[in-house]
Amino acid sequence: MGFWKSLFSQSDSVATPQRPNPVEAVGVMPQESRVVFSTERELDLYELEELCDAVGWSRRPLRKVKKAIQNSFLVVSMWEQRGAKRRLIGFARATSDHAFNATIWDVVVHPDYQSRGLGKALMRYTLKKLRGEDISNITLFADPHVVDFYRRLGFILDPEGIKGMFWYPD
């Protein structure tokens, strides 16, 4: 239960004026900046595309990305705020049946901001928002190289032997 308790104690903004205790490190940023989370859906799609390019994702048609965002149950963006300037440094979204289940998609953190605890903070914020909507079954798809990252956040592979199945057009 400690995981869920720590999840709900996170705030929507992480100010880091000095280097925090390593146990509490959510993301160490330069003194003048802070990390802010938003659930606002109005994103600059070109800025999101740049973020996805930075991690090497293949390009997707912007009209489809816009449609995916509009039809998502939850959209979370993570920003570095430095004075009046904001930079998109992370993103995640989730689809849901609005009652029991949600699936998290498109989790991305800019490479310049990785290995600082910000991916963990983004996921905890996303989980907190989904649990706040009383969603109890949360799933995601992960590339093999990030499975351990999600495992450390409490996700497990194939619970109770359930196997996912996929259909792709020829």
C-alpha positions as CSV (number, residue, x, y, z in Angstrom):
1,M,0.0,0.0,0.0
2,G,3.0,2.3,0.4
3,F,3.3,2.7,-3.4
4,W,-0.3,4.1,-3.7
5,K,0.2,6.3,-0.6
6,S,3.3,7.8,-2.1
7,L,1.6,8.2,-5.4
8,F,-1.2,10.3,-4.0
9,S,1.1,12.6,-2.1
10,Q,2.8,14.0,-5.2
11,S,1.9,17.6,-6.2
12,D,1.2,19.0,-9.6
13,S,4.4,21.1,-9.6
14,V,7.8,20.1,-8.6
15,A,10.0,23.1,-7.7
16,T,13.7,22.3,-7.2
17,P,15.5,25.4,-5.9
18,Q,18.1,23.2,-4.3
19,R,19.1,19.6,-4.8
20,P,16.5,17.5,-2.9
21,N,17.1,14.5,-0.7
22,P,17.8,11.6,-3.1
23,V,14.8,9.6,-1.7
24,E,12.5,12.5,-2.6
25,A,14.2,13.4,-5.9
26,V,11.4,13.7,-8.5
27,G,13.6,15.6,-11.0
28,V,16.6,17.7,-10.4
29,M,16.5,20.8,-12.6
30,P,18.6,23.9,-12.6
31,Q,17.8,26.4,-9.8
32,E,15.6,28.8,-11.8
33,S,13.3,26.1,-13.3
34,R,10.5,23.9,-12.1
35,V,8.6,21.0,-13.6
36,V,4.8,21.5,-14.0
37,F,2.2,18.9,-15.0
38,S,-0.9,19.8,-17.0
39,T,-4.0,17.9,-18.2
40,E,-4.9,20.7,-20.7
41,R,-5.5,19.1,-24.2
42,E,-4.5,22.2,-26.2
43,L,-0.9,21.2,-27.2
44,D,1.2,22.5,-30.0
45,L,1.3,19.3,-32.1
46,Y,4.6,20.4,-33.7
47,E,6.2,20.7,-30.2
48,L,4.9,17.3,-29.4
49,E,6.3,15.9,-32.7
50,E,9.7,17.4,-31.8
51,L,9.5,15.7,-28.4
52,C,8.7,12.3,-30.1
53,D,11.5,12.9,-32.7
54,A,14.0,13.5,-29.9
55,V,13.4,10.0,-28.6
56,G,13.5,8.4,-32.0
57,W,9.8,7.6,-32.5
58,S,8.6,7.3,-36.1
59,R,6.6,10.1,-37.4
60,R,2.8,9.9,-37.3
61,P,0.3,12.0,-39.2
62,L,-0.5,15.1,-37.1
63,R,-4.2,14.8,-37.9
64,K,-4.2,11.4,-36.3
65,V,-2.2,12.5,-33.3
66,K,-4.7,15.3,-32.8
67,K,-7.6,12.8,-33.1
68,A,-5.9,10.5,-30.6
69,I,-5.5,13.3,-28.1
70,Q,-9.1,14.5,-28.5
71,N,-10.4,10.9,-28.0
72,S,-8.2,10.2,-25.0
73,F,-9.6,9.9,-21.5
74,L,-6.6,11.7,-20.0
75,V,-3.8,13.7,-21.5
76,V,-0.8,14.7,-19.4
77,S,2.0,17.0,-20.4
78,M,5.1,17.8,-18.4
79,W,6.8,21.1,-18.8
80,E,9.9,22.8,-17.7
81,Q,8.9,26.3,-16.6
82,R,11.7,28.8,-16.5
83,G,10.4,32.2,-15.8
84,A,7.7,32.9,-18.4
85,K,9.1,30.3,-20.8
86,R,7.7,26.7,-21.0
87,R,9.2,23.8,-22.8
88,L,7.4,20.5,-23.3
89,I,9.6,17.8,-21.8
90,G,7.2,14.9,-21.3
91,F,3.9,13.5,-22.4
92,A,1.5,10.6,-21.7
93,R,-2.1,9.8,-22.5
94,A,-4.7,7.2,-21.5
95,T,-7.8,5.8,-23.1
96,S,-10.5,4.3,-20.9
97,D,-14.0,2.9,-20.6
98,H,-14.6,5.6,-18.0
99,A,-15.5,3.0,-15.4
100,F,-13.0,0.2,-14.8
101,N,-10.2,0.1,-17.3
102,A,-7.6,2.5,-18.7
103,T,-4.6,1.9,-21.0
104,I,-1.7,4.3,-20.9
105,W,-0.1,5.2,-24.3
106,D,2.7,7.4,-25.7
107,V,4.8,7.9,-22.6
108,V,7.7,10.0,-23.6
109,V,10.4,12.1,-21.8
110,H,12.9,14.2,-23.7
111,P,16.4,12.6,-23.6
112,D,17.9,15.8,-22.0
113,Y,15.6,15.2,-19.0
114,Q,15.8,11.5,-18.6
115,S,17.5,9.8,-15.7
116,R,16.4,12.5,-13.3
117,G,13.2,10.9,-11.9
118,L,10.9,12.8,-14.3
119,G,9.6,9.7,-16.1
120,K,8.7,8.3,-12.7
121,A,7.0,11.6,-11.7
122,L,5.1,11.7,-15.0
123,M,3.8,8.1,-14.5
124,R,2.9,8.7,-10.9
125,Y,1.0,11.8,-11.8
126,T,-0.8,9.9,-14.6
127,L,-1.6,7.0,-12.3
128,K,-2.8,9.5,-9.6
129,K,-5.2,11.1,-12.1
130,L,-6.6,7.8,-13.3
131,R,-7.0,6.5,-9.7
132,G,-8.7,9.8,-8.9
133,E,-11.3,8.8,-11.5
134,D,-11.8,5.5,-9.7
135,I,-10.1,3.5,-12.5
136,S,-8.8,0.3,-11.0
137,N,-7.4,-1.7,-13.9
138,I,-4.5,0.2,-15.6
139,T,-2.6,-1.3,-18.4
140,L,0.1,-0.2,-20.8
141,F,2.2,-1.5,-23.7
142,A,6.0,-1.2,-23.3
143,D,8.9,-1.8,-25.6
144,P,11.3,-4.4,-24.2
145,H,14.0,-1.8,-23.2
146,V,11.6,0.0,-20.8
147,V,9.8,-3.0,-19.2
148,D,12.1,-2.7,-16.1
149,F,11.2,1.0,-15.7
150,Y,7.5,0.1,-15.5
151,R,8.1,-2.9,-13.4
152,R,9.7,-0.6,-10.8
153,L,6.5,1.4,-10.8
154,G,4.4,-1.6,-9.9
155,F,3.4,-2.9,-13.3
156,I,3.6,-6.7,-13.8
157,L,3.8,-8.8,-16.9
158,D,0.9,-11.0,-17.8
159,P,-1.0,-11.0,-14.5
160,E,-2.8,-14.3,-13.8
161,G,-1.5,-15.7,-17.1
162,I,-3.6,-13.4,-19.2
163,K,-2.1,-13.0,-22.6
164,G,-2.7,-10.0,-24.8
165,M,-3.6,-10.6,-28.4
166,F,-3.2,-8.3,-31.4
167,W,-4.6,-8.1,-34.9
168,Y,-2.8,-6.1,-37.5
169,P,-3.9,-5.5,-41.1
170,D,-1.8,-7.3,-43.8
